[in-house]
Amino acid sequence: MNVSTQDLEPCRWTPVPLDMQVIGIGYGIGGGSKIESVSKNDKKHTLLSALSFGMPISRSQSIKFVYIYQKSNSSIGVDSNSLTFAWSKYF
């Protein structure tokens, strides 16, 4: 079957089901710097973890909450706890 691009219908956006919830987790450990492939011998001992929860609030809108924890195990760095909120609108 030979189909030209003019015969194809455009894709339509499919709404997210209202009973769908999403949970995500993430982590990261360590870090360091290189400039022009030369190590700067500044290895970081940082632990970063995150937990997120998202859910639709209507057929075209959704919300997401994310908690981020960062702990520095060296003298350089920051310890932080962050709670973020996001709202999405589908057009």
N, C-alpha and C positions, 0 to 999 in steps of 0.2 A: 504494500500500500504506500503510495507516494502522497504525503501531506505537506502542503506548503504552510508557511507561518501565518498566512492570512486566513487559513481554515481553522486555526486554533482559537478557542475562546480564552479570554484573559482569566487569570487565576482570581478567585474570589477569596476574601478573608473569611476564615471560619472562626466563629466566636468560641471562646473558651467555655467549657462546661462549668456551671455555677457550683457544682459539688467537688471541684478539683482543688486540692490544697497541695502546696509544694514545700518540702523541707530540704534544706541543703546544709552541708558542713564543709569546712575547709581548714587547712592548717599550713604553716610555713615555719621552717627552722633555719636559723643561721643567716649568712650573708657576708659580703665583702666587696672590695672595690678593685677594679683594674682600669688603668688608663693606658691606652695604646698597648694592650696586652701585657703590661707590667703590673704585677700584684703590688698593692700598697700595704700589705701586711696589716690590715685592719679588720680581721675577721670579727664578725658580730655574733654574739650568742643570744639571739632573740627568738622567742617563741611567739607565734601569731596564730590565733585560732578564731574561727567565726562560725556562727550558727544563724541560719536565715529561715524565715517562714513567710510564704506568700499565699495569697488567695484572691480569687475574683470577688468583687462586690456587686458587679452587674455584668451584663454581656459585653460591655465595652470598657470596663474599668477594673483595675486590680490594685491591691496594696501589698507591700512587703515590709517586714520588720527584720532588721539584721543586728545581731550583737557581735562586736569585735573585741577581742581581748589581746593585748600585746604586753609581753613581759620581757624586759631586757635583763640578761644575766651578766652584763659587763658594766663598767663604769661609764661607757658612752651609750646613750640610748634613752628611750622613754618607756615608762609603764603607762598603759592607758586602757580604759574601758569605754567603749562607744556603743551607743544604741542609735540606730538610724531608721528612718521611715521613708518609704518611697511610694508614690502614687503614679499609676500608669493609665493613660487614656488611649484607646485604640481608635483610629480614625478610619 
